[in-house]
Amino acid sequence: MPASWGLCTASFGIMDRIYFAAWSPCGQFIAASFGDVVQILDSNTLEIVSVLKPPCDLQGQNLYHLTFSPSGSLLAGFYFQ
């Protein structure tokens, strides 16, 4: 994959299913949930910037509905049991 991709389309190989995704308000990041884990990706290169794991009591639960705060400083998601 090139270091940067066009505004219309990008794809990358993953083995897990993406449940939800959210773009940051600044457009620099994409948050993608893979079951109970969230990966923060650089939106230009699709490189993983950070991996967020749930607290011990929520591990194994699927995360739903990712969204960034308007300032982009917070990321919210909901776990359903």
Secondary structure, DSSP 4 states (H G I P E B T S, - for coil): --SS--SS------SSPP-EEEE-TTSSEEEEEETTEEEEEETTT--EEEEE---GGGTTSPEEEEEE-TTSS-EEEEE--
